[in-house]
């Protein structure tokens, strides 16, 4: 018990730095393998930043419970919000953001349960691990979100085989209830 507490405490104290280092390394590797052009990646990042800023600025919107993923101007909203009017507001914020081509909301009504959030994070991690270890699909090009066991795959892959392989790998992860495959094959 003491060892676990010390480990958790040391992790909490160094977590920000470790997260920054890991996120930075992951982002650099991801950029190197992302099938989108540099301009599109920059545009998507700018759109996502604008959406995040606007969601955070809303006083009556617990934005920490939702996530906006942007691929080629197409927004996927996932997570939970307590009320339908908050979901509608989050969707409208996305639609009103310059550069957004479409918005798909998969936001669930209600507050998330801590146990479910942990399970979803574990599922996302395990799906990404399978993608990174696979010889057919690059884990760098597939964006993964999980809400209530439902896995959303987004990004651009080279061919239909990779698109299907990513979905198959995601389905094989324990705890996955379904897979929404929004991967697009590169033109």
Backbone as JSON, one array per atom type, in Angstrom:
{
  "sequence": "XXXXXXXXXXXXXXXXXXXXXXXXXXXXXXXXXXXXXXXXXXXXXXXXXXXXXXXXXXXXXXXXXXXXXXXXXXXXXXXXXXXXXXXXXXXXXXXXXXXXXXXXXXXXXXXXXXXXXXXXXXXXXXXXXXXXXXXXXXXXXXXXXXXXXXXXXXXXXXXXXXXXXXXXXXXXXXXXXXXXXXXXXXX",
  "N": [[0.83, -1.19, 0.0], [1.9, 1.28, 0.85], [3.96, 1.51, -1.0], [2.51, 1.76, -3.36], [1.22, 4.18, -2.88], [3.43, 5.94, -2.71], [4.44, 5.65, -5.3], [2.27, 6.64, -6.81], [2.23, 9.27, -5.84], [4.77, 10.21, -6.63], [4.4, 9.98, -9.33], [2.39, 11.84, -9.72], [3.73, 14.18, -9.12], [5.68, 14.29, -11.1], [4.25, 13.97, -13.31], [3.27, 15.97, -15.13], [5.59, 16.84, -16.5], [6.45, 14.38, -17.59], [4.22, 13.75, -19.14], [4.3, 15.86, -20.94], [6.73, 15.36, -22.25], [6.27, 12.78, -23.36], [3.93, 13.31, -24.87], [4.94, 15.25, -26.58], [6.9, 13.81, -28.01], [5.27, 11.85, -29.13], [3.59, 13.45, -30.71], [5.43, 14.53, -32.53], [6.28, 12.2, -33.85], [3.82, 11.41, -34.85], [3.18, 13.47, -36.64], [5.08, 13.0, -38.57], [4.12, 10.71, -39.79], [1.52, 11.17, -40.54], [-1.11, 11.15, -42.85], [-2.29, 13.4, -43.87], [-1.8, 16.56, -45.53], [0.74, 18.96, -44.66], [-0.31, 21.56, -44.46], [-3.07, 21.0, -44.13], [-3.01, 19.6, -41.7], [-2.14, 21.67, -40.01], [-4.28, 23.47, -40.34], [-6.39, 21.89, -39.29], [-5.51, 21.58, -36.63], [-5.63, 24.24, -35.81], [-8.37, 24.76, -36.04], [-9.36, 22.91, -34.15], [-8.2, 24.0, -31.83], [-9.51, 26.47, -31.71], [-12.15, 25.62, -31.35], [-11.9, 24.24, -28.88], [-11.15, 26.39, -27.2], [-13.44, 27.99, -27.35], [-15.36, 26.24, -26.28], [-14.39, 25.92, -23.68], [-14.69, 28.52, -22.77], [-17.4, 28.78, -22.38], [-19.6, 29.25, -19.81], [-21.6, 27.56, -18.76], [-21.0, 24.96, -19.49], [-19.63, 21.94, -19.09], [-16.83, 21.45, -20.3], [-14.66, 19.78, -19.93], [-15.53, 17.24, -20.07], [-15.91, 16.57, -22.68], [-14.68, 15.95, -26.03], [-13.14, 17.2, -28.94], [-12.34, 16.16, -32.05], [-10.58, 16.84, -34.98], [-10.46, 16.24, -38.35], [-9.44, 16.96, -41.47], [-11.16, 19.2, -41.45], [-13.52, 18.12, -40.58], [-15.46, 17.52, -37.8], [-15.49, 15.51, -34.91], [-17.36, 15.07, -32.16], [-17.11, 13.82, -28.94], [-17.93, 12.24, -25.81], [-19.48, 13.29, -22.73], [-22.32, 15.16, -21.63], [-24.35, 16.86, -19.26], [-26.91, 17.9, -19.95], [-29.34, 18.21, -22.63], [-29.52, 20.73, -23.92], [-26.94, 21.66, -23.54], [-25.46, 19.9, -25.08], [-26.49, 20.57, -27.6], [-25.55, 23.2, -27.72], [-22.76, 22.83, -27.75], [-22.47, 21.54, -30.23], [-23.37, 23.6, -31.91], [-21.42, 25.54, -31.44], [-19.23, 24.31, -32.67], [-20.15, 24.17, -35.35], [-20.28, 26.88, -35.92], [-17.66, 27.62, -36.06], [-15.05, 28.82, -37.98], [-13.93, 27.17, -40.88], [-14.84, 24.65, -40.32], [-16.2, 21.82, -41.75], [-18.04, 19.76, -41.37], [-20.01, 18.39, -38.67], [-20.07, 15.82, -36.39], [-21.83, 14.54, -33.83], [-21.31, 12.58, -31.06], [-21.88, 12.78, -28.48], [-22.83, 11.78, -25.31], [-25.77, 11.85, -23.29], [-25.78, 12.94, -19.99], [-23.79, 12.63, -16.98], [-20.4, 11.55, -16.94], [-19.25, 8.44, -15.57], [-16.69, 7.79, -13.24], [-15.44, 5.27, -13.21], [-16.13, 4.3, -15.73], [-14.86, 6.16, -17.38], [-12.2, 5.55, -16.86], [-12.11, 2.93, -17.83], [-12.67, 3.43, -20.54], [-10.41, 4.92, -21.25], [-8.46, 2.99, -20.93], [-9.26, 1.17, -22.91], [-8.86, 2.77, -25.23], [-6.08, 3.12, -25.09], [-5.24, 0.44, -25.36], [-6.22, -0.19, -27.93], [-4.73, 1.64, -29.47], [-2.17, 0.62, -28.91], [-2.3, -1.88, -30.17], [-2.59, -1.02, -32.82], [-0.16, 0.35, -33.21], [1.61, -1.78, -33.01], [1.04, -3.3, -35.19], [1.76, -4.59, -38.44], [0.47, -3.86, -40.76], [-1.12, -1.54, -40.43], [-0.65, 1.86, -39.62], [-0.23, 3.14, -36.45], [0.08, 5.81, -36.11], [-1.47, 7.18, -37.94], [-4.09, 6.75, -37.34], [-6.64, 8.0, -35.46], [-7.97, 7.6, -32.25], [-10.85, 7.4, -30.28], [-12.76, 6.73, -27.38], [-15.91, 6.09, -26.05], [-17.98, 5.06, -23.56], [-17.29, 2.4, -24.12], [-17.56, 2.26, -26.85], [-15.75, 2.52, -29.76], [-14.22, 4.97, -31.72], [-12.84, 5.41, -34.84], [-10.72, 7.47, -36.64], [-9.23, 9.24, -39.37], [-6.74, 9.0, -41.98], [-5.99, 6.45, -44.21], [-3.96, 4.24, -46.26], [-5.23, 2.31, -47.89], [-8.15, 0.18, -48.49], [-7.82, -2.25, -47.19], [-6.18, -1.6, -44.98], [-7.97, 0.08, -43.67], [-10.06, -1.69, -42.93], [-8.56, -3.5, -41.42], [-7.75, -1.96, -39.22], [-10.22, -1.59, -37.93], [-10.83, -4.26, -37.29], [-8.73, -4.87, -35.52], [-9.37, -3.07, -33.46], [-11.87, -4.07, -32.63], [-11.03, -6.41, -31.44], [-10.12, -5.82, -28.94], [-10.46, -6.13, -25.46], [-13.47, -5.23, -23.83], [-14.46, -3.5, -25.73], [-17.42, -2.39, -27.15], [-18.53, -1.68, -29.57], [-17.48, -0.59, -32.86], [-16.92, 2.36, -34.6], [-16.12, 3.05, -37.68], [-14.6, 5.52, -39.16], [-12.54, 5.95, -40.81], [-10.78, 7.14, -43.64], [-9.93, 6.32, -46.94], [-6.96, 7.17, -48.53], [-6.9, 9.44, -51.23]],
  "CA": [[0.0, 0.0, 0.0], [2.8, 2.42, 0.92], [4.67, 1.6, -2.29], [1.56, 2.28, -4.36], [1.02, 5.6, -2.58], [4.64, 6.65, -3.13], [4.48, 5.64, -6.76], [1.24, 7.57, -7.28], [2.66, 10.63, -5.5], [5.88, 10.6, -7.51], [3.82, 10.14, -10.66], [1.65, 13.09, -9.75], [4.68, 15.28, -9.12], [6.42, 14.34, -12.35], [3.31, 13.66, -14.4], [3.19, 17.02, -16.14], [6.78, 16.78, -17.33], [6.42, 13.13, -18.35], [3.17, 13.87, -20.14], [4.79, 16.79, -21.96], [7.76, 14.68, -23.04], [5.63, 11.72, -24.14], [3.04, 13.93, -25.85], [5.76, 15.9, -27.6], [7.49, 12.77, -28.85], [4.18, 11.25, -29.9], [3.14, 14.41, -31.71], [6.45, 14.61, -33.57], [6.2, 10.98, -34.64], [2.53, 11.41, -35.53], [3.27, 14.39, -37.76], [5.91, 12.38, -39.59], [3.41, 9.63, -40.44], [0.14, 11.56, -40.82], [-1.36, 11.17, -44.29], [-2.76, 14.72, -44.28], [-0.74, 17.49, -45.87], [1.13, 19.83, -43.55], [-1.3, 22.64, -44.39], [-4.31, 20.46, -43.58], [-2.76, 19.32, -40.28], [-2.11, 22.96, -39.33], [-5.66, 23.97, -40.33], [-7.16, 21.07, -38.34], [-5.08, 21.93, -35.28], [-6.14, 25.59, -35.51], [-9.82, 24.61, -35.84], [-9.54, 22.23, -32.86], [-7.85, 24.94, -30.77], [-10.6, 27.46, -31.63], [-13.31, 24.94, -30.74], [-11.6, 24.02, -27.46], [-11.19, 27.68, -26.5], [-14.84, 28.43, -27.25], [-16.05, 25.34, -25.35], [-13.92, 26.25, -22.33], [-15.21, 29.85, -22.4], [-18.82, 28.67, -22.03], [-19.72, 29.06, -18.36], [-22.54, 26.49, -18.4], [-20.67, 23.8, -20.31], [-18.47, 21.24, -18.52], [-16.09, 21.04, -21.49], [-13.68, 18.74, -19.61], [-16.14, 15.94, -20.33], [-16.07, 16.33, -24.12], [-13.49, 16.03, -26.86], [-13.39, 17.52, -30.36], [-11.27, 15.68, -32.93], [-10.78, 17.45, -36.29], [-9.73, 15.63, -39.46], [-9.82, 17.62, -42.72], [-12.28, 20.1, -41.2], [-14.67, 17.36, -40.09], [-15.35, 17.46, -36.34], [-16.16, 14.46, -34.17], [-17.53, 15.39, -30.75], [-17.38, 12.65, -28.12], [-17.93, 12.48, -24.38], [-20.74, 13.37, -21.99], [-22.8, 16.43, -21.1], [-25.51, 16.58, -18.42], [-28.21, 18.32, -20.5], [-29.44, 18.27, -24.09], [-29.2, 22.08, -24.4], [-25.48, 21.78, -23.55], [-25.03, 19.17, -26.28], [-26.85, 21.41, -28.75], [-24.65, 24.36, -27.72], [-21.44, 22.36, -28.19], [-22.58, 21.31, -31.68], [-23.48, 24.91, -32.56], [-20.09, 26.16, -31.37], [-18.42, 23.7, -33.73], [-20.67, 24.6, -36.65], [-19.99, 28.31, -36.1], [-16.22, 27.83, -36.13], [-14.57, 28.93, -39.36], [-13.15, 26.04, -41.38], [-15.51, 23.38, -40.05], [-16.98, 21.33, -42.9], [-19.16, 18.98, -40.84], [-19.93, 18.06, -37.25], [-20.74, 14.59, -35.98], [-21.86, 14.5, -32.37], [-21.51, 11.31, -30.38], [-21.92, 13.13, -27.07], [-23.86, 11.07, -24.54], [-26.49, 12.66, -22.31], [-25.51, 12.53, -18.62], [-22.43, 12.8, -16.48], [-19.62, 10.31, -17.04], [-18.85, 7.78, -14.33], [-15.23, 7.68, -13.17], [-15.07, 3.9, -13.58], [-16.29, 4.19, -17.19], [-13.8, 6.97, -17.99], [-10.96, 4.77, -16.75], [-12.24, 1.8, -18.76], [-12.54, 3.96, -21.91], [-9.0, 5.28, -21.45], [-7.75, 1.72, -21.08], [-9.59, 0.65, -24.24], [-8.17, 3.59, -26.22], [-4.66, 2.77, -25.0], [-5.03, -0.9, -25.91], [-6.42, -0.12, -29.38], [-3.54, 2.3, -30.03], [-1.05, -0.31, -28.81], [-2.46, -2.87, -31.25], [-2.32, -0.34, -34.09], [1.28, 0.62, -33.3], [2.34, -3.03, -33.16], [0.59, -4.0, -36.4], [2.59, -4.35, -39.62], [-0.37, -3.38, -41.86], [-1.72, -0.24, -40.16], [0.18, 2.73, -38.79], [-0.92, 3.75, -35.32], [0.23, 7.26, -36.19], [-2.47, 7.79, -38.82], [-5.43, 6.45, -36.86], [-7.02, 8.67, -34.21], [-8.88, 6.72, -31.53], [-11.61, 7.94, -29.15], [-13.66, 5.72, -26.84], [-16.95, 6.57, -25.15], [-18.83, 3.96, -23.11], [-16.88, 1.17, -24.8], [-17.7, 2.43, -28.29], [-14.5, 3.05, -30.28], [-14.31, 5.76, -32.95], [-11.58, 5.46, -35.58], [-10.71, 8.57, -37.59], [-7.94, 9.51, -39.98], [-6.58, 8.65, -43.39], [-5.13, 5.29, -44.42], [-3.56, 4.08, -47.66], [-6.1, 1.46, -48.7], [-9.29, -0.41, -47.8], [-7.31, -3.31, -46.32], [-5.77, -0.96, -43.73], [-9.19, 0.58, -43.03], [-10.72, -2.84, -42.32], [-7.65, -4.08, -40.42], [-7.84, -1.12, -38.02], [-11.48, -1.92, -37.26], [-10.69, -5.61, -36.75], [-7.87, -4.78, -34.34], [-10.13, -2.38, -32.4], [-12.89, -5.01, -32.13], [-10.4, -7.5, -30.68], [-9.72, -5.33, -27.62], [-11.43, -6.42, -24.41], [-14.26, -4.1, -23.37], [-15.03, -2.76, -26.86], [-18.8, -2.8, -27.42], [-18.72, -1.51, -31.01], [-16.48, 0.24, -33.53], [-17.4, 3.25, -35.65], [-14.96, 3.21, -38.55], [-14.69, 6.72, -40.0], [-11.28, 6.08, -41.53], [-10.93, 7.43, -45.05], [-8.81, 5.84, -47.77], [-6.3, 8.28, -49.23], [-7.28, 9.56, -52.65]],
  "C": [[0.87, 1.25, 0.0], [3.54, 2.6, -0.4], [3.76, 2.18, -3.36], [1.32, 3.77, -4.15], [2.22, 6.42, -3.01], [4.76, 6.74, -4.64], [3.48, 6.62, -7.33], [1.66, 9.01, -7.02], [3.79, 11.08, -6.42], [5.38, 10.79, -8.93], [3.08, 11.46, -10.78], [2.6, 14.28, -9.83], [5.41, 15.41, -10.44], [5.52, 14.15, -13.56], [3.27, 14.69, -15.49], [4.39, 16.97, -17.07], [6.79, 15.53, -18.19], [5.39, 13.2, -19.46], [3.63, 14.77, -21.27], [5.81, 16.11, -22.85], [7.13, 13.62, -23.93], [4.74, 12.32, -25.22], [3.84, 14.59, -26.95], [6.38, 14.9, -28.55], [6.43, 12.11, -29.72], [3.69, 12.17, -31.0], [4.14, 14.5, -32.85], [6.41, 13.37, -34.47], [4.91, 10.94, -35.44], [2.57, 12.3, -36.76], [4.04, 13.75, -38.9], [5.15, 11.32, -40.38], [1.97, 9.98, -40.83], [-0.04, 11.72, -42.32], [-1.88, 12.52, -44.79], [-1.57, 15.59, -44.65], [-0.43, 18.35, -44.66], [0.12, 20.96, -43.37], [-2.61, 22.19, -43.77], [-4.15, 20.17, -42.09], [-2.77, 20.62, -39.47], [-3.52, 23.54, -39.24], [-6.51, 23.22, -39.31], [-6.8, 21.41, -36.9], [-5.62, 23.3, -34.87], [-7.64, 25.54, -35.24], [-10.08, 23.98, -34.47], [-9.24, 23.18, -31.7], [-8.95, 25.99, -30.6], [-11.82, 26.85, -30.96], [-13.08, 24.75, -29.25], [-11.71, 25.31, -26.67], [-12.63, 28.16, -26.31], [-15.63, 27.54, -26.29], [-15.66, 25.66, -23.9], [-14.51, 27.57, -21.86], [-16.69, 29.82, -22.0], [-18.96, 28.36, -20.54], [-20.58, 27.86, -17.98], [-22.27, 25.21, -19.21], [-19.44, 23.1, -19.72], [-17.63, 20.61, -19.64], [-15.05, 19.96, -21.2], [-14.22, 17.35, -19.9], [-16.31, 15.64, -21.82], [-14.75, 16.54, -24.85], [-13.9, 16.33, -28.29], [-12.16, 17.11, -31.16], [-11.57, 16.23, -34.33], [-9.87, 16.78, -37.31], [-10.3, 16.23, -40.75], [-11.07, 18.49, -42.56], [-13.54, 19.42, -40.69], [-14.48, 17.11, -38.59], [-16.14, 16.26, -35.81], [-16.17, 14.89, -32.71], [-17.87, 14.12, -29.99], [-17.37, 13.07, -26.65], [-19.32, 12.51, -23.8], [-21.05, 14.81, -21.63], [-24.11, 16.15, -20.36], [-26.86, 16.9, -19.06], [-28.17, 18.41, -22.02], [-29.1, 19.66, -24.63], [-27.69, 22.31, -24.43], [-24.9, 21.05, -24.77], [-25.29, 20.01, -27.51], [-25.92, 22.61, -28.86], [-23.26, 23.95, -28.2], [-21.42, 22.13, -29.7], [-22.59, 22.64, -32.41], [-22.14, 25.64, -32.54], [-19.19, 25.61, -32.47], [-18.86, 24.19, -35.11], [-20.32, 26.05, -36.96], [-18.5, 28.62, -36.22], [-15.77, 27.78, -37.59], [-13.69, 27.73, -39.72], [-13.79, 24.69, -41.15], [-16.4, 23.02, -41.25], [-18.21, 20.55, -42.43], [-18.92, 18.7, -39.37], [-20.72, 16.78, -37.02], [-20.68, 14.54, -34.46], [-22.18, 13.09, -31.9], [-21.5, 11.55, -28.87], [-23.1, 12.42, -26.42], [-24.47, 12.02, -23.51], [-26.23, 12.09, -20.91], [-24.07, 12.77, -18.24], [-21.68, 11.48, -16.6], [-19.33, 9.75, -15.65], [-17.34, 7.57, -14.36], [-14.75, 6.31, -13.63], [-15.12, 3.72, -15.11], [-15.2, 4.98, -17.91], [-12.47, 6.22, -17.97], [-10.99, 3.61, -17.73], [-12.07, 2.28, -20.21], [-11.1, 4.35, -22.23], [-8.17, 4.02, -21.67], [-8.01, 1.13, -22.46], [-8.84, 1.43, -25.31], [-6.68, 3.25, -26.26], [-4.39, 1.42, -25.64], [-5.26, -0.95, -27.43], [-5.2, 0.52, -30.03], [-2.34, 1.37, -29.99], [-1.12, -1.34, -29.94], [-2.14, -2.26, -32.61], [-0.82, -0.08, -34.27], [2.08, -0.65, -33.52], [1.99, -3.8, -34.43], [1.47, -3.62, -37.59], [1.79, -3.75, -40.79], [-0.85, -1.93, -41.68], [-0.78, 0.59, -39.3], [-0.66, 3.34, -37.68], [-0.84, 5.26, -35.33], [-0.87, 7.92, -37.01], [-3.9, 7.59, -38.35], [-5.65, 7.13, -35.51], [-8.11, 7.84, -33.56], [-9.53, 7.48, -30.38], [-12.53, 6.82, -28.68], [-14.62, 6.37, -25.87], [-17.88, 5.41, -24.84], [-18.56, 2.66, -23.86], [-16.99, 1.21, -26.31], [-16.46, 3.16, -28.82], [-14.75, 3.75, -31.62], [-12.93, 5.83, -33.58], [-11.69, 6.56, -36.63], [-9.32, 8.71, -38.16], [-7.94, 9.07, -41.43], [-5.6, 7.48, -43.48], [-4.88, 5.12, -45.91], [-4.53, 3.28, -48.52], [-7.21, 0.85, -47.84], [-8.87, -1.53, -46.85], [-6.89, -2.72, -44.96], [-6.99, -0.45, -42.96], [-9.89, -0.56, -42.27], [-9.87, -3.46, -41.21], [-7.71, -3.28, -39.11], [-9.11, -1.44, -37.24], [-11.42, -3.3, -36.6], [-9.83, -5.6, -35.49], [-8.63, -4.13, -33.18], [-11.17, -3.33, -31.78], [-12.3, -6.09, -31.24], [-10.0, -7.09, -29.26], [-10.84, -5.6, -26.61], [-12.14, -5.14, -23.97], [-14.9, -3.29, -24.48], [-16.43, -3.3, -27.14], [-19.15, -2.66, -28.89], [-17.63, -0.59, -31.54], [-17.16, 1.05, -34.61], [-16.18, 3.6, -36.49], [-15.19, 4.39, -39.5], [-13.39, 6.97, -40.74], [-11.58, 6.29, -43.01], [-9.7, 6.92, -45.78], [-8.27, 7.02, -48.55], [-6.67, 8.26, -50.71], [-6.13, 9.28, -53.56]]
}
